[in-house]
Amino acid sequence: MDEMIRAALQFYEDEYSDSVLYAQLAKIEKDETLKKEFLRLSNIESKHAKFWHDFLARRGVKTPRVKISKFNLYSTKLLRKLLGPGAVASLLEMGENSAIQKYFKFLTTYSDKFDENEKRELSGVILDELEHEKFFYESKQRFHVENLRDFVLGMNDGLVEILGAVTGLSAVYVYNPKLVGISGLIVGVAGALSMAIGTFISVRSQRQVNESIRQRMEVLFRVSPDRAKDELLNKLLESGMPEDVAKEVAEKLSSNHDSIIRLLVHEEDENEVRAALYTGISYLIGVAFPVTPYFFASSSLVALPFSVLLAGTALAIVATFISVLSGISIRKKVMEMVTTGLGAAFVSYFFGRLMEALFHVSAL
């Protein structure tokens, strides 16, 4: 079986599976706008699956019965229930973007093996996928998915940093686990405040920079419209737009003040207070996993493996969410985060042992 047929079979299976997934999401969706959109997408994906079915049939290839991944189905439903429609929108947008790239590569690579009707139909499929991606991008903006990112990354920082701290302290205060736990909490609260304040300042600073650029452009537009038009022209040329087209666009927009500013000023819609709260609270949640065992164990060495186990499990969960939201391999991301997190704990433990040996502070 050649590469083209293998790719087409995979496309058929993906489209069929997506059709079922969207139909299932529509069943549990309470937001009427999303429910209707999921049903519409299910029908379109079913049409796409039929295109690939017919494409293969014309080449004498029989399409196999598609096995729907129950894991993907349940995990997507769970993500919707736990984290809301923004997380699902982010996940599905990544999937649509991946399909667009694959279809375009397929069309350009094997264009000589398509008849004109097939080229036209596949171009229509790509346009459908572009519309899907646009819808999910708009849904992400509507449901503030950027704060989900703040939550996941904040929790990851809390897990890794405090796991390293309590692991190192375990080697020093072997017989005083509560002291290790309290120390971890103190460091965790300080870290959460630091992360929250840093996020607040970062988001607000970016907003202030954008506002400053906007004000500058408004002054420039009123003082010298021609200069504002020139800046727009330069921006369009930098983006790779042909010069004749860029000049025409700049000329047509030269009298539209708002359009020029929107094109020249990149504005973020993230709220700094909300971002700071998500980051700080999620950091504290991450702190809880490695610290908790030290308040119940008889010694730090007894608490340590439970701390590592809880933190490792939480890291794996966080890694799974990051993978789902960014469209990368779950297995690779889990291995990367768990390995680096536990590796940091391992190094911290031996550093703690070194400090204990050098300064003899275990009895303090």
C-alpha positions as a printed NumPy array, in Angstrom:
array([[  0.   ,   0.   ,   0.   ],
       [  1.55 ,   3.312,  -1.067],
       [  1.891,   6.407,   1.109],
       [ -1.   ,   8.265,  -0.532],
       [ -3.505,   5.48 ,   0.219],
       [ -2.283,   5.138,   3.821],
       [ -2.733,   8.879,   4.346],
       [ -6.223,   8.851,   2.793],
       [ -7.263,   5.938,   5.03 ],
       [ -6.082,   7.868,   8.085],
       [ -7.992,  10.951,   6.938],
       [-11.153,   8.869,   6.559],
       [-10.788,   7.443,  10.076],
       [-10.071,  10.908,  11.55 ],
       [-13.084,  12.523,   9.888],
       [-15.398,   9.684,  10.885],
       [-14.158,   9.834,  14.49 ],
       [-14.518,  13.628,  14.592],
       [-18.086,  13.33 ,  13.343],
       [-18.932,  11.005,  16.236],
       [-17.052,  13.21 ,  18.729],
       [-18.938,  16.365,  17.725],
       [-22.243,  14.513,  17.913],
       [-21.417,  13.302,  21.43 ],
       [-20.366,  16.801,  22.531],
       [-23.655,  18.172,  21.205],
       [-25.556,  15.734,  23.441],
       [-23.97 ,  17.037,  26.65 ],
       [-23.668,  20.71 ,  25.678],
       [-25.985,  23.129,  27.488],
       [-24.928,  26.231,  25.592],
       [-27.388,  26.317,  22.668],
       [-24.967,  28.113,  20.337],
       [-22.269,  25.496,  20.882],
       [-24.775,  22.628,  20.677],
       [-25.975,  23.755,  17.244],
       [-22.414,  24.32 ,  16.083],
       [-21.307,  20.857,  17.216],
       [-24.219,  19.274,  15.344],
       [-23.38 ,  21.267,  12.235],
       [-19.71 ,  20.263,  12.493],
       [-20.707,  16.616,  12.949],
       [-22.642,  16.716,   9.682],
       [-19.782,  18.427,   7.841],
       [-17.213,  15.928,   9.142],
       [-19.512,  13.12 ,   8.045],
       [-19.525,  14.669,   4.56 ],
       [-15.719,  14.841,   4.641],
       [-15.525,  11.178,   5.661],
       [-17.711,  10.323,   2.645],
       [-15.302,  12.231,   0.378],
       [-12.388,  10.094,   1.569],
       [-14.527,   6.943,   1.374],
       [-15.344,   7.673,  -2.268],
       [-11.752,   8.765,  -2.989],
       [-10.494,   5.366,  -1.807],
       [-13.307,   3.427,  -3.477],
       [-12.396,   4.913,  -6.879],
       [ -8.91 ,   3.458,  -6.37 ],
       [-10.215,   0.027,  -5.435],
       [ -9.55 ,   0.38 ,  -1.687],
       [-12.182,  -0.763,   0.795],
       [-12.483,   1.381,   3.917],
       [-12.294,  -0.574,   7.197],
       [-14.752,  -0.307,  10.07 ],
       [-13.623,   2.622,  12.204],
       [-12.971,   1.978,  15.897],
       [-13.845,   5.051,  17.921],
       [-11.315,   5.845,  20.656],
       [-13.296,   5.718,  23.9  ],
       [-10.388,   7.354,  25.716],
       [-10.497,  10.44 ,  23.465],
       [-14.28 ,  10.54 ,  23.73 ],
       [-14.403,  10.311,  27.531],
       [-11.392,  12.582,  28.109],
       [-12.886,  15.307,  25.914],
       [-16.227,  15.039,  27.723],
       [-14.441,  15.135,  31.09 ],
       [-12.439,  18.161,  30.012],
       [-15.677,  19.909,  29.043],
       [-17.261,  19.169,  32.438],
       [-14.221,  20.031,  34.542],
       [-12.725,  22.98 ,  32.704],
       [-15.543,  24.307,  30.559],
       [-16.057,  24.923,  26.845],
       [-12.934,  27.076,  26.493],
       [-10.656,  24.068,  27.051],
       [-12.615,  22.005,  24.52 ],
       [-12.489,  24.863,  22.021],
       [ -8.705,  25.067,  22.436],
       [ -8.327,  21.32 ,  21.937],
       [-10.532,  21.197,  18.863],
       [ -8.905,  24.266,  17.32 ],
       [ -5.531,  22.484,  17.466],
       [ -7.067,  19.448,  15.774],
       [ -8.564,  21.546,  12.987],
       [ -5.258,  23.353,  12.412],
       [ -3.467,  19.994,  12.153],
       [ -6.019,  18.736,   9.606],
       [ -5.623,  21.876,   7.489],
       [ -1.85 ,  21.428,   7.27 ],
       [ -2.123,  17.71 ,   6.45 ],
       [ -4.761,  18.208,   3.761],
       [ -2.846,  21.031,   2.123],
       [  0.34 ,  18.947,   2.048],
       [ -1.614,  15.98 ,   0.636],
       [ -3.166,  18.142,  -2.091],
       [  0.131,  19.701,  -3.161],
       [  2.096,  16.434,  -2.977],
       [ -0.312,  14.252,  -4.977],
       [ -2.02 ,  16.877,  -7.159],
       [ -1.013,  15.014, -10.332],
       [ -3.021,  11.967,  -9.147],
       [ -6.265,  13.934,  -8.666],
       [ -8.86 ,  14.707, -11.288],
       [-10.258,  18.249, -11.404],
       [-13.406,  17.308,  -9.511],
       [-11.373,  15.761,  -6.657],
       [ -9.14 ,  18.831,  -6.444],
       [-12.196,  21.058,  -6.206],
       [-13.812,  18.859,  -3.531],
       [-10.643,  18.629,  -1.426],
       [-10.196,  22.409,  -1.65 ],
       [-13.744,  22.681,  -0.305],
       [-12.849,  20.349,   2.568],
       [ -9.857,  22.553,   3.455],
       [-12.08 ,  25.658,   3.403],
       [-14.508,  23.899,   5.772],
       [-11.65 ,  23.115,   8.159],
       [-10.529,  26.753,   8.063],
       [-14.032,  27.835,   9.044],
       [-14.003,  25.292,  11.892],
       [-10.723,  26.67 ,  13.211],
       [-12.099,  30.222,  13.078],
       [-15.16 ,  29.192,  15.117],
       [-13.057,  27.471,  17.789],
       [-10.671,  30.429,  17.975],
       [-13.631,  32.759,  18.589],
       [-14.984,  30.323,  21.213],
       [-11.621,  30.331,  22.99 ],
       [-11.709,  34.112,  23.178],
       [-15.274,  34.022,  24.472],
       [-14.501,  31.608,  27.325],
       [-11.145,  33.142,  28.431],
       [ -9.046,  30.037,  27.758],
       [ -5.906,  32.099,  28.427],
       [ -6.755,  31.857,  32.148],
       [ -6.85 ,  28.081,  31.868],
       [ -3.259,  28.358,  30.672],
       [ -2.426,  30.507,  33.724],
       [ -4.013,  27.891,  35.992],
       [ -2.175,  24.91 ,  34.492],
       [  1.234,  26.601,  34.38 ],
       [  0.83 ,  28.053,  37.889],
       [ -0.027,  24.646,  39.296],
       [  2.969,  23.103,  37.518],
       [  5.32 ,  25.705,  39.036],
       [  3.917,  25.099,  42.522],
       [  4.341,  21.344,  42.176],
       [  7.92 ,  21.368,  40.907],
       [  9.292,  24.125,  43.136],
       [  7.792,  22.937,  46.421],
       [  8.481,  19.269,  45.7  ],
       [ 12.147,  20.231,  45.328],
       [ 12.051,  22.281,  48.535],
       [ 10.44 ,  19.658,  50.81 ],
       [ 12.572,  16.879,  49.325],
       [ 15.749,  18.802,  50.143],
       [ 14.472,  19.638,  53.637],
       [ 13.609,  15.964,  54.235],
       [ 17.285,  15.128,  54.169],
       [ 17.98 ,  17.808,  56.794],
       [ 14.997,  17.421,  59.159],
       [ 14.562,  13.655,  59.049],
       [ 12.738,  13.409,  62.403],
       [ 10.709,  16.577,  62.16 ],
       [  8.3  ,  16.133,  59.203],
       [  5.895,  18.831,  60.423],
       [  8.703,  21.376,  60.244],
       [  9.305,  20.302,  56.642],
       [  5.595,  20.641,  55.892],
       [  5.319,  24.073,  57.522],
       [  8.466,  25.258,  55.745],
       [  7.017,  24.034,  52.44 ],
       [  3.8  ,  25.945,  53.096],
       [  5.666,  29.144,  53.965],
       [  7.754,  28.898,  50.801],
       [  4.606,  28.   ,  48.84 ],
       [  2.614,  31.016,  50.041],
       [  5.551,  33.308,  49.272],
       [  5.898,  31.709,  45.842],
       [  2.169,  32.053,  45.129],
       [  2.248,  35.751,  46.02 ],
       [  5.353,  36.261,  43.901],
       [  3.802,  34.458,  40.913],
       [  0.492,  36.316,  41.237],
       [  2.169,  39.732,  41.528],
       [  4.498,  38.915,  38.629],
       [  1.554,  37.883,  36.441],
       [ -0.408,  40.99 ,  37.431],
       [  2.495,  43.317,  36.588],
       [  3.281,  41.492,  33.334],
       [ -0.286,  41.576,  31.986],
       [ -0.893,  45.161,  33.131],
       [  2.429,  46.332,  31.649],
       [  1.555,  44.786,  28.297],
       [ -1.848,  46.453,  28.417],
       [ -0.204,  49.814,  29.202],
       [  2.29 ,  49.392,  26.345],
       [ -0.571,  48.627,  23.943],
       [ -2.514,  51.639,  25.205],
       [  0.519,  53.871,  24.754],
       [  0.93 ,  52.679,  21.153],
       [ -2.784,  53.224,  20.539],
       [ -2.616,  56.788,  21.86 ],
       [  0.45 ,  57.5  ,  19.731],
       [ -1.348,  56.216,  16.638],
       [ -4.431,  58.297,  17.406],
       [ -2.282,  61.444,  17.668],
       [ -0.402,  60.513,  14.499],
       [ -3.65 ,  59.88 ,  12.612],
       [ -5.011,  63.299,  13.57 ],
       [ -1.758,  65.231,  13.016],
       [ -0.6  ,  63.457,   9.859],
       [ -2.944,  60.925,   8.211],
       [ -0.388,  60.383,   5.457],
       [  2.244,  59.307,   8.002],
       [ -0.259,  56.887,   9.578],
       [ -0.977,  55.467,   6.12 ],
       [  2.765,  55.007,   5.523],
       [  3.117,  53.062,   8.8  ],
       [  0.237,  50.822,   7.771],
       [  1.839,  50.281,   4.365],
       [  5.162,  49.309,   5.984],
       [  3.345,  46.894,   8.298],
       [  1.581,  45.225,   5.373],
       [  4.829,  44.963,   3.4  ],
       [  6.592,  43.412,   6.42 ],
       [  3.876,  40.758,   6.548],
       [  4.807,  39.662,   3.007],
       [  1.911,  41.269,   1.148],
       [  2.788,  42.212,  -2.461],
       [  3.591,  45.921,  -2.802],
       [  0.795,  46.752,  -5.254],
       [ -1.809,  45.008,  -3.058],
       [ -0.416,  46.63 ,   0.116],
       [ -0.625,  50.09 ,  -1.455],
       [ -4.207,  49.498,  -2.53 ],
       [ -5.227,  48.252,   0.945],
       [ -3.463,  51.161,   2.68 ],
       [ -5.133,  53.65 ,   0.351],
       [ -8.612,  52.21 ,   0.939],
       [ -8.14 ,  52.148,   4.713],
       [ -6.481,  55.56 ,   4.933],
       [ -9.701,  57.243,   6.012],
       [-10.709,  54.495,   8.468],
       [ -9.131,  55.477,  11.765],
       [-10.26 ,  52.435,  13.804],
       [ -9.231,  49.857,  11.189],
       [ -5.703,  51.241,  10.922],
       [ -5.234,  51.252,  14.694],
       [ -6.529,  47.663,  15.016],
       [ -4.082,  46.537,  12.332],
       [ -1.129,  48.36 ,  13.875],
       [ -1.795,  47.716,  17.57 ],
       [ -1.88 ,  44.156,  18.886],
       [ -4.245,  44.2  ,  21.837],
       [ -4.622,  41.511,  24.493],
       [ -8.007,  40.945,  26.117],
       [ -6.578,  39.273,  29.246],
       [ -7.629,  40.752,  32.583],
       [ -4.647,  41.22 ,  34.925],
       [ -6.594,  40.653,  38.155],
       [ -8.185,  37.449,  36.881],
       [ -4.837,  36.217,  35.524],
       [ -3.116,  36.918,  38.866],
       [ -5.823,  35.081,  40.838],
       [ -5.698,  32.035,  38.553],
       [ -1.901,  31.881,  38.766],
       [ -1.656,  32.383,  42.543],
       [ -4.468,  29.995,  43.493],
       [ -3.274,  27.279,  41.121],
       [  0.255,  27.606,  42.548],
       [ -1.147,  26.966,  46.051],
       [ -3.063,  23.93 ,  44.758],
       [  0.212,  22.611,  43.35 ],
       [  1.881,  23.198,  46.738],
       [ -0.704,  21.033,  48.528],
       [  0.304,  17.776,  46.801],
       [  3.963,  17.477,  47.925],
       [  3.404,  19.14 ,  51.34 ],
       [  0.393,  17.237,  52.717],
       [  2.104,  13.911,  53.636],
       [  4.514,  15.694,  56.005],
       [  1.679,  16.595,  58.38 ],
       [  0.673,  12.943,  58.887],
       [  3.901,  10.919,  58.716],
       [  6.094,   9.88 ,  61.654],
       [  9.276,  10.965,  59.89 ],
       [ 10.307,  12.875,  56.79 ],
       [ 11.662,   9.708,  55.163],
       [  8.236,   8.073,  55.544],
       [  6.496,  11.142,  54.079],
       [  8.953,  11.533,  51.207],
       [  7.776,   8.655,  48.937],
       [  4.12 ,   9.676,  49.393],
       [  5.031,  13.267,  48.589],
       [  6.838,  12.171,  45.423],
       [  3.944,   9.87 ,  44.436],
       [  1.287,  12.581,  44.895],
       [  3.374,  15.205,  43.096],
       [  4.258,  12.801,  40.265],
       [  0.584,  11.92 ,  39.763],
       [ -0.409,  15.596,  39.749],
       [  2.406,  16.398,  37.306],
       [  1.144,  13.664,  34.981],
       [ -2.377,  15.139,  35.117],
       [ -1.08 ,  18.665,  34.445],
       [  1.068,  17.347,  31.584],
       [ -1.99 ,  15.647,  30.075],
       [ -3.975,  18.901,  30.148],
       [ -1.062,  20.845,  28.623],
       [ -0.793,  18.207,  25.86 ],
       [ -4.513,  18.309,  25.163],
       [ -4.541,  22.104,  25.026],
       [ -1.466,  22.402,  22.809],
       [ -2.022,  19.387,  20.553],
       [  1.301,  17.665,  21.36 ],
       [  1.957,  14.039,  22.334],
       [  0.515,  13.213,  25.768],
       [  3.065,  10.464,  26.401],
       [  6.05 ,  12.69 ,  25.581],
       [  4.769,  15.6  ,  27.676],
       [  3.996,  13.38 ,  30.672],
       [  7.465,  11.817,  30.503],
       [  9.097,  15.233,  30.131],
       [  7.312,  16.873,  33.064],
       [  7.416,  13.924,  35.459],
       [ 11.082,  13.241,  34.692],
       [ 12.16 ,  16.876,  35.145],
       [  9.99 ,  17.366,  38.256],
       [ 11.189,  14.212,  39.997],
       [ 14.726,  14.834,  38.764],
       [ 14.682,  18.22 ,  40.495],
       [ 13.457,  16.511,  43.672],
       [ 16.256,  13.921,  43.442],
       [ 18.938,  16.619,  43.105],
       [ 17.348,  18.633,  45.943],
       [ 17.442,  15.611,  48.263],
       [ 21.156,  15.052,  47.766],
       [ 21.83 ,  18.762,  48.134],
       [ 19.963,  18.606,  51.453],
       [ 22.087,  15.646,  52.524],
       [ 25.197,  17.619,  51.609],
       [ 24.057,  20.594,  53.714],
       [ 23.258,  18.302,  56.638],
       [ 26.7  ,  16.697,  56.413],
       [ 28.501,  20.022,  56.186],
       [ 26.623,  21.95 ,  58.883],
       [ 25.089,  19.166,  61.038],
       [ 21.691,  20.87 ,  61.227],
       [ 19.409,  17.812,  61.339],
       [ 18.888,  18.154,  65.084],
       [ 17.908,  21.821,  64.913]])
